[in-house]
């Protein structure tokens, strides 16, 4: 046994040990962060570990919340039989062996899984050691990891009521999607937020989000139609870190060619990633244009913002499309599928929303109703109940 392992067992004596797993994107990690915040509020005597892929998103659990990080290999298996799965199986079994070893030394009272790459080996290891498991399914159409994990889970939290049919009804409870407390805290006016972000307080602002990693296709569309769009709205554009410099340079070149460039150049800002400024961005926005990951939709809903959702066509099991139409049916947004992402259709929808205050207010009200406050606390309480806390 290593010194670090011995130390962790000494530290855990008399404490509730909780193990988190999941990851692969901000959509997995942000809900884990929100639930972790609630653990820290609800019990003082705890020790929280994370076991899964360690990346730019998951590492924030350590830096922001003091979670102890442990890494295993990840193998993202396809939903259907494929040659790719055959090649990935050895890596999956290696990650399972790693999980069995590391879960044994952590030996938590309970495991909370958010799904995604790396979660399934941890869930299987937990089941092997008879550790109670809670999973959370964010999407309207469940992912492969959670469909398998559900067989071994004691409780299954759901963001969308419509996904309940995929699981054992005795295990499920609908919570909505956990949203970080830093976003839900003190609010201030849209005008103040616009000023904070250096936008004109009197002109509508559209926030463009391509998911935690950005969207090349949305970026290209915005750039191709920048002149037309800036006549109607200011734009705060999250490009994704990998695309930022390219978008920044191309947008600058495009604006310099516009007839009213001196006026319009102040209407556009590109940023690589919104983290600490996400709250101000959502407060400032009159409209959000975004992909349709569950985390994004529920954050938009938490702020009562109308949305144009452009689901990622290649999302696993087409879950983003299902998420988008759930939000649209509730009245909080409209959906433009990628094959229909054309200048005429998009600008028409943009104008209909930004040009009609009554419509914006109706959509905002529907978005607020769609959001379910208290999701993180409800999940944390269920996890702690199984931990005996």
ZATORSE-487639 format. One record per residue (C-alpha): residue number from 0; residue in three letters; z, y, x. Coordinates in pm, whole numbers, always signed. Each point is the difference from the previous one (the first is absolute). Last residue first. Layout:
BEGIN
NODE | num | residuo | Z | Y | X
NODE | NUM | ALA | Z | Y | X
...
END
This chain:
BEGIN
NODE | num | residuo | Z | Y | X
NODE | 388 | UNK | +633 | +1008 | -2568
NODE | 387 | UNK | -70 | -368 | -61
NODE | 386 | UNK | -335 | +14 | +177
NODE | 385 | UNK | -170 | -83 | -330
NODE | 384 | UNK | +168 | +304 | -157
NODE | 383 | UNK | -103 | +206 | +302
NODE | 382 | UNK | -368 | -78 | -58
NODE | 381 | UNK | +28 | +84 | -371
NODE | 380 | UNK | +179 | +327 | +78
NODE | 379 | UNK | -262 | +95 | +259
NODE | 378 | UNK | -282 | -68 | -247
NODE | 377 | UNK | +153 | +222 | -269
NODE | 376 | UNK | +80 | +271 | +258
NODE | 375 | UNK | -357 | +10 | +132
NODE | 374 | UNK | -149 | +13 | -350
NODE | 373 | UNK | +231 | +280 | -119
NODE | 372 | UNK | -271 | +220 | -144
NODE | 371 | UNK | -291 | -169 | -180
NODE | 370 | UNK | -317 | +207 | +23
NODE | 369 | UNK | -244 | -46 | -288
NODE | 368 | UNK | +179 | +263 | -210
NODE | 367 | UNK | -43 | +253 | +283
NODE | 366 | UNK | -372 | -83 | +23
NODE | 365 | UNK | -45 | +45 | -375
NODE | 364 | UNK | +157 | +347 | +18
NODE | 363 | UNK | -225 | +95 | +292
NODE | 362 | UNK | -306 | -126 | -186
NODE | 361 | UNK | +88 | +209 | -306
NODE | 360 | UNK | +71 | +305 | +219
NODE | 359 | UNK | -330 | -36 | +183
NODE | 358 | UNK | -189 | -29 | -330
NODE | 357 | UNK | +168 | +314 | -133
NODE | 356 | UNK | -81 | +185 | +324
NODE | 355 | UNK | -370 | -76 | -24
NODE | 354 | UNK | -214 | +112 | +293
NODE | 353 | UNK | +176 | -215 | +259
NODE | 352 | UNK | -37 | -317 | -206
NODE | 351 | UNK | -352 | +34 | -142
NODE | 350 | UNK | -121 | +164 | +325
NODE | 349 | UNK | +114 | -294 | +213
NODE | 348 | UNK | -150 | -251 | -244
NODE | 347 | UNK | -338 | +182 | +10
NODE | 346 | UNK | +24 | +39 | +378
NODE | 345 | UNK | +43 | -378 | +37
NODE | 344 | UNK | -277 | -103 | -238
NODE | 343 | UNK | -256 | +243 | +144
NODE | 342 | UNK | +88 | -68 | +365
NODE | 341 | UNK | -14 | -380 | -33
NODE | 340 | UNK | +289 | -245 | +32
NODE | 339 | UNK | -133 | -235 | -267
NODE | 338 | UNK | -40 | -301 | +233
NODE | 337 | UNK | +349 | +77 | +133
NODE | 336 | UNK | +168 | -17 | -340
NODE | 335 | UNK | +108 | +330 | -152
NODE | 334 | UNK | +324 | -36 | -194
NODE | 333 | UNK | +173 | +271 | -202
NODE | 332 | UNK | +366 | +89 | +7
NODE | 331 | UNK | +342 | +7 | -163
NODE | 330 | UNK | -100 | -113 | -349
NODE | 329 | UNK | +185 | -335 | -5
NODE | 328 | UNK | -339 | -171 | -13
NODE | 327 | UNK | -94 | +188 | +319
NODE | 326 | UNK | +311 | -125 | +181
NODE | 325 | UNK | -70 | -364 | -97
NODE | 324 | UNK | -369 | +59 | +84
NODE | 323 | UNK | +86 | +102 | +354
NODE | 322 | UNK | +231 | -296 | +62
NODE | 321 | UNK | -266 | -249 | -117
NODE | 320 | UNK | -261 | +162 | +225
NODE | 319 | UNK | +245 | -3 | +290
NODE | 318 | UNK | +62 | -373 | -53
NODE | 317 | UNK | -361 | -99 | +68
NODE | 316 | UNK | +131 | -347 | +103
NODE | 315 | UNK | +74 | +152 | +342
NODE | 314 | UNK | -142 | +353 | +22
NODE | 313 | UNK | -371 | +4 | +86
NODE | 312 | UNK | -104 | +253 | -265
NODE | 311 | UNK | +277 | +242 | +91
NODE | 310 | UNK | +88 | +175 | -326
NODE | 309 | UNK | -104 | +365 | -41
NODE | 308 | UNK | +269 | +166 | -211
NODE | 307 | UNK | -38 | +355 | -132
NODE | 306 | UNK | +355 | +111 | -64
NODE | 305 | UNK | +215 | +227 | -216
NODE | 304 | UNK | +338 | +71 | +163
NODE | 303 | UNK | +341 | -68 | -152
NODE | 302 | UNK | +184 | -7 | +333
NODE | 301 | UNK | +133 | -354 | -46
NODE | 300 | UNK | -343 | -99 | -137
NODE | 299 | UNK | -174 | +92 | +326
NODE | 298 | UNK | +264 | -200 | +191
NODE | 297 | UNK | -51 | -289 | -243
NODE | 296 | UNK | -377 | +2 | +51
NODE | 295 | UNK | +24 | +20 | +381
NODE | 294 | UNK | +244 | -291 | +22
NODE | 293 | UNK | -214 | -212 | -233
NODE | 292 | UNK | -313 | +44 | +209
NODE | 291 | UNK | -268 | +176 | -197
NODE | 290 | UNK | -191 | +215 | +247
NODE | 289 | UNK | +45 | +369 | -50
NODE | 288 | UNK | -110 | +335 | -140
NODE | 287 | UNK | +307 | +199 | -107
NODE | 286 | UNK | -14 | +307 | -224
NODE | 285 | UNK | +203 | +321 | -27
NODE | 284 | UNK | +159 | -77 | +337
NODE | 283 | UNK | +284 | +211 | +143
NODE | 282 | UNK | +284 | -236 | -93
NODE | 281 | UNK | -196 | -299 | +130
NODE | 280 | UNK | -74 | +173 | +331
NODE | 279 | UNK | +357 | +127 | +37
NODE | 278 | UNK | +134 | -354 | -45
NODE | 277 | UNK | -260 | -149 | +233
NODE | 276 | UNK | +85 | +246 | +280
NODE | 275 | UNK | +242 | -235 | +181
NODE | 274 | UNK | -261 | -276 | -11
NODE | 273 | UNK | -351 | +126 | -57
NODE | 272 | UNK | -252 | -143 | +243
NODE | 271 | UNK | -296 | +123 | +202
NODE | 270 | UNK | -18 | +345 | -161
NODE | 269 | UNK | -311 | +185 | -116
NODE | 268 | UNK | +41 | +344 | -155
NODE | 267 | UNK | -253 | +178 | -221
NODE | 266 | UNK | +19 | +324 | -201
NODE | 265 | UNK | +38 | +228 | +302
NODE | 264 | UNK | -358 | -80 | +108
NODE | 263 | UNK | -128 | +110 | -342
NODE | 262 | UNK | +39 | +378 | +30
NODE | 261 | UNK | -145 | +46 | +348
NODE | 260 | UNK | -259 | -275 | -70
NODE | 259 | UNK | -150 | +172 | -303
NODE | 258 | UNK | -361 | -108 | +63
NODE | 257 | UNK | +103 | -346 | +130
NODE | 256 | UNK | -128 | -119 | +340
NODE | 255 | UNK | +332 | +60 | +177
NODE | 254 | UNK | +170 | -213 | -267
NODE | 253 | UNK | -209 | -307 | +92
NODE | 252 | UNK | +71 | +35 | +373
NODE | 251 | UNK | +375 | +31 | -62
NODE | 250 | UNK | -11 | -298 | -235
NODE | 249 | UNK | -183 | -210 | +261
NODE | 248 | UNK | +250 | +85 | +274
NODE | 247 | UNK | +309 | -66 | -214
NODE | 246 | UNK | -150 | -317 | -149
NODE | 245 | UNK | -77 | -146 | +345
NODE | 244 | UNK | +339 | +101 | +137
NODE | 243 | UNK | +188 | -151 | -295
NODE | 242 | UNK | -171 | -335 | -47
NODE | 241 | UNK | +243 | -229 | +185
NODE | 240 | UNK | +304 | +192 | -126
NODE | 239 | UNK | -94 | -26 | -368
NODE | 238 | UNK | -188 | +284 | -169
NODE | 237 | UNK | +267 | +165 | -213
NODE | 236 | UNK | -195 | +290 | -153
NODE | 235 | UNK | +164 | +310 | -146
NODE | 234 | UNK | -280 | +161 | -201
NODE | 233 | UNK | -25 | +339 | -172
NODE | 232 | UNK | -198 | -13 | -321
NODE | 231 | UNK | -313 | +95 | -191
NODE | 230 | UNK | -227 | +167 | +258
NODE | 229 | UNK | +153 | -231 | +261
NODE | 228 | UNK | -148 | -302 | -180
NODE | 227 | UNK | -363 | +114 | +22
NODE | 226 | UNK | +25 | +82 | +371
NODE | 225 | UNK | +187 | -321 | +83
NODE | 224 | UNK | -239 | -242 | -166
NODE | 223 | UNK | -104 | -213 | +300
NODE | 222 | UNK | +342 | +47 | +162
NODE | 221 | UNK | +187 | -118 | -310
NODE | 220 | UNK | -227 | -305 | -35
NODE | 219 | UNK | +32 | -95 | +366
NODE | 218 | UNK | +379 | +20 | -13
NODE | 217 | UNK | +8 | -207 | -320
NODE | 216 | UNK | -209 | -266 | +171
NODE | 215 | UNK | +202 | +1 | +322
NODE | 214 | UNK | +327 | -42 | -187
NODE | 213 | UNK | +333 | +79 | +165
NODE | 212 | UNK | +254 | -241 | +149
NODE | 211 | UNK | +291 | +75 | -235
NODE | 210 | UNK | -235 | +30 | -298
NODE | 209 | UNK | -304 | +227 | -23
NODE | 208 | UNK | +180 | +303 | -139
NODE | 207 | UNK | -174 | +323 | -108
NODE | 206 | UNK | +228 | +273 | -139
NODE | 205 | UNK | -185 | +252 | -217
NODE | 204 | UNK | +136 | +353 | -13
NODE | 203 | UNK | -76 | +252 | -275
NODE | 202 | UNK | -17 | +366 | +115
NODE | 201 | UNK | +277 | +256 | -66
NODE | 200 | UNK | +253 | -115 | +263
NODE | 199 | UNK | -256 | +21 | +282
NODE | 198 | UNK | +77 | -275 | +252
NODE | 197 | UNK | +215 | +19 | +312
NODE | 196 | UNK | +193 | -329 | -56
NODE | 195 | UNK | +325 | +188 | -75
NODE | 194 | UNK | -197 | +237 | -225
NODE | 193 | UNK | -135 | -293 | -198
NODE | 192 | UNK | +353 | -145 | -29
NODE | 191 | UNK | +138 | +333 | -126
NODE | 190 | UNK | -279 | +18 | -260
NODE | 189 | UNK | +55 | -360 | -111
NODE | 188 | UNK | +363 | +81 | -69
NODE | 187 | UNK | +302 | -169 | +155
NODE | 186 | UNK | +150 | -349 | -24
NODE | 185 | UNK | +320 | -133 | +156
NODE | 184 | UNK | -13 | -375 | +69
NODE | 183 | UNK | -259 | -254 | -117
NODE | 182 | UNK | -223 | -1 | +308
NODE | 181 | UNK | +286 | -50 | +249
NODE | 180 | UNK | +133 | -262 | -241
NODE | 179 | UNK | -289 | -234 | +77
NODE | 178 | UNK | -180 | -146 | -302
NODE | 177 | UNK | +60 | -355 | -125
NODE | 176 | UNK | -283 | -124 | -227
NODE | 175 | UNK | +67 | -70 | -366
NODE | 174 | UNK | +304 | -205 | -92
NODE | 173 | UNK | -118 | -286 | -219
NODE | 172 | UNK | +213 | -317 | +17
NODE | 171 | UNK | -131 | -350 | +67
NODE | 170 | UNK | +178 | -330 | +66
NODE | 169 | UNK | +22 | -153 | -348
NODE | 168 | UNK | -357 | +117 | -71
NODE | 167 | UNK | -136 | -234 | +273
NODE | 166 | UNK | -286 | +197 | +153
NODE | 165 | UNK | -366 | +93 | -53
NODE | 164 | UNK | +60 | +127 | -354
NODE | 163 | UNK | +237 | +269 | +131
NODE | 162 | UNK | -288 | +191 | +164
NODE | 161 | UNK | -54 | +219 | -307
NODE | 160 | UNK | +352 | +146 | +23
NODE | 159 | UNK | -105 | +175 | +320
NODE | 158 | UNK | +236 | +68 | +292
NODE | 157 | UNK | +159 | -345 | -13
NODE | 156 | UNK | +323 | -145 | +141
NODE | 155 | UNK | +13 | -377 | +44
NODE | 154 | UNK | +336 | -181 | +20
NODE | 153 | UNK | +113 | -338 | +135
NODE | 152 | UNK | -306 | -35 | +219
NODE | 151 | UNK | -148 | -327 | +132
NODE | 150 | UNK | -291 | -39 | -243
NODE | 149 | UNK | -48 | +379 | +3
NODE | 148 | UNK | -81 | -15 | +372
NODE | 147 | UNK | -335 | -167 | -73
NODE | 146 | UNK | -116 | +265 | -249
NODE | 145 | UNK | +168 | +261 | +221
NODE | 144 | UNK | -204 | -88 | +308
NODE | 143 | UNK | -324 | -31 | -200
NODE | 142 | UNK | +24 | +351 | -143
NODE | 141 | UNK | +85 | +73 | -363
NODE | 140 | UNK | -240 | +188 | -232
NODE | 139 | UNK | +171 | +308 | -149
NODE | 138 | UNK | +139 | +71 | +345
NODE | 137 | UNK | +340 | +64 | +152
NODE | 136 | UNK | +148 | -349 | -12
NODE | 135 | UNK | +360 | -3 | +124
NODE | 134 | UNK | +169 | -315 | +128
NODE | 133 | UNK | +363 | -112 | -9
NODE | 132 | UNK | +108 | -306 | +200
NODE | 131 | UNK | +326 | -196 | +7
NODE | 130 | UNK | +53 | -188 | +330
NODE | 129 | UNK | -30 | -377 | -29
NODE | 128 | UNK | -80 | -45 | +373
NODE | 127 | UNK | -347 | -137 | -80
NODE | 126 | UNK | -45 | +272 | -266
NODE | 125 | UNK | +70 | +267 | +260
NODE | 124 | UNK | -248 | -155 | +242
NODE | 123 | UNK | -264 | -5 | -274
NODE | 122 | UNK | +71 | +366 | -82
NODE | 121 | UNK | -20 | +96 | +369
NODE | 120 | UNK | -330 | -188 | +44
NODE | 119 | UNK | -137 | +177 | -313
NODE | 118 | UNK | +88 | +355 | +107
NODE | 117 | UNK | -217 | +32 | +312
NODE | 116 | UNK | -295 | +168 | -170
NODE | 115 | UNK | +83 | +153 | -338
NODE | 114 | UNK | +288 | -62 | -237
NODE | 113 | UNK | +293 | +236 | -59
NODE | 112 | UNK | +261 | -267 | +72
NODE | 111 | UNK | +377 | +40 | -39
NODE | 110 | UNK | +202 | -281 | +160
NODE | 109 | UNK | +366 | -73 | -79
NODE | 108 | UNK | +326 | -104 | +168
NODE | 107 | UNK | -171 | +26 | +339
NODE | 106 | UNK | -4 | -270 | +269
NODE | 105 | UNK | -115 | +226 | +289
NODE | 104 | UNK | -12 | -290 | +247
NODE | 103 | UNK | -155 | -243 | -249
NODE | 102 | UNK | -241 | +268 | -129
NODE | 101 | UNK | -124 | +42 | +357
NODE | 100 | UNK | -73 | -369 | +66
NODE | 99 | UNK | -156 | -77 | -338
NODE | 98 | UNK | -204 | +322 | +19
NODE | 97 | UNK | -137 | -84 | +345
NODE | 96 | UNK | -96 | -348 | -121
NODE | 95 | UNK | -172 | +155 | -304
NODE | 94 | UNK | -185 | +248 | +225
NODE | 93 | UNK | -129 | -294 | +206
NODE | 92 | UNK | -104 | -178 | -319
NODE | 91 | UNK | -196 | +310 | -108
NODE | 90 | UNK | -165 | +31 | +342
NODE | 89 | UNK | -114 | -363 | -18
NODE | 88 | UNK | -130 | +62 | -356
NODE | 87 | UNK | -209 | +305 | +93
NODE | 86 | UNK | -309 | -191 | +113
NODE | 85 | UNK | -7 | -209 | -318
NODE | 84 | UNK | +65 | +312 | -210
NODE | 83 | UNK | -306 | +170 | +150
NODE | 82 | UNK | -213 | -300 | -93
NODE | 81 | UNK | +88 | +75 | -362
NODE | 80 | UNK | +198 | -140 | -292
NODE | 79 | UNK | +95 | +280 | -240
NODE | 78 | UNK | +278 | +262 | +8
NODE | 77 | UNK | -66 | +77 | +366
NODE | 76 | UNK | +280 | -40 | +254
NODE | 75 | UNK | +136 | +299 | +192
NODE | 74 | UNK | +163 | -153 | +308
NODE | 73 | UNK | +293 | +189 | +146
NODE | 72 | UNK | +207 | -61 | +314
NODE | 71 | UNK | +373 | +70 | -24
NODE | 70 | UNK | +206 | +308 | +88
NODE | 69 | UNK | +367 | +85 | -41
NODE | 68 | UNK | +117 | +354 | -77
NODE | 67 | UNK | +360 | +105 | -69
NODE | 66 | UNK | -1 | +263 | -277
NODE | 65 | UNK | +148 | +335 | +105
NODE | 64 | UNK | -148 | +189 | -296
NODE | 63 | UNK | -244 | +257 | +139
NODE | 62 | UNK | -92 | -139 | +345
NODE | 61 | UNK | +47 | -368 | -83
NODE | 60 | UNK | -171 | -4 | -340
NODE | 59 | UNK | -256 | +239 | +150
NODE | 58 | UNK | -115 | -290 | +222
NODE | 57 | UNK | -156 | -159 | -309
NODE | 56 | UNK | -273 | +263 | -29
NODE | 55 | UNK | -120 | +35 | +360
NODE | 54 | UNK | +16 | -377 | +46
NODE | 53 | UNK | +245 | -289 | +17
NODE | 52 | UNK | -128 | -296 | -201
NODE | 51 | UNK | +285 | -193 | -164
NODE | 50 | UNK | +378 | -28 | +9
NODE | 49 | UNK | +212 | +301 | -97
NODE | 48 | UNK | +377 | -12 | +32
NODE | 47 | UNK | +274 | +180 | -192
NODE | 46 | UNK | +372 | -27 | +77
NODE | 45 | UNK | +239 | +105 | -275
NODE | 44 | UNK | +351 | +125 | -70
NODE | 43 | UNK | -64 | +336 | -166
NODE | 42 | UNK | -145 | -128 | -325
NODE | 41 | UNK | -188 | +185 | -278
NODE | 40 | UNK | -128 | +302 | +190
NODE | 39 | UNK | -122 | -190 | +307
NODE | 38 | UNK | -164 | -263 | -218
NODE | 37 | UNK | -166 | +284 | -195
NODE | 36 | UNK | -164 | +147 | +308
NODE | 35 | UNK | -120 | -352 | +88
NODE | 34 | UNK | -173 | -20 | -340
NODE | 33 | UNK | -197 | +319 | +73
NODE | 32 | UNK | -90 | -114 | +352
NODE | 31 | UNK | -123 | -338 | -128
NODE | 30 | UNK | -208 | +193 | -256
NODE | 29 | UNK | -149 | +207 | +286
NODE | 28 | UNK | -74 | -310 | +211
NODE | 27 | UNK | -239 | -193 | -224
NODE | 26 | UNK | -227 | +285 | -110
NODE | 25 | UNK | +29 | +149 | +349
NODE | 24 | UNK | -203 | -294 | +123
NODE | 23 | UNK | +25 | -347 | +156
NODE | 22 | UNK | +354 | -72 | -102
NODE | 21 | UNK | +237 | -242 | -163
NODE | 20 | UNK | +350 | -121 | +84
NODE | 19 | UNK | +356 | +124 | -42
NODE | 18 | UNK | +309 | -203 | +89
NODE | 17 | UNK | +343 | +97 | -131
NODE | 16 | UNK | +326 | -89 | +175
NODE | 15 | UNK | +310 | +98 | -196
NODE | 14 | UNK | +271 | +70 | +256
NODE | 13 | UNK | +324 | -184 | +77
NODE | 12 | UNK | -140 | -136 | +325
NODE | 11 | UNK | -346 | +152 | +49
NODE | 10 | UNK | +79 | +184 | +322
NODE | 9 | UNK | +119 | -319 | +172
NODE | 8 | UNK | -315 | -181 | -115
NODE | 7 | UNK | -223 | +284 | +124
NODE | 6 | UNK | +176 | +0 | +339
NODE | 5 | UNK | -59 | -370 | +50
NODE | 4 | UNK | -368 | +56 | -78
NODE | 3 | UNK | -28 | +291 | +244
NODE | 2 | UNK | +184 | -191 | +274
NODE | 1 | UNK | -250 | -285 | -41
NODE | 0 | UNK | +94 | -344 | -139
END
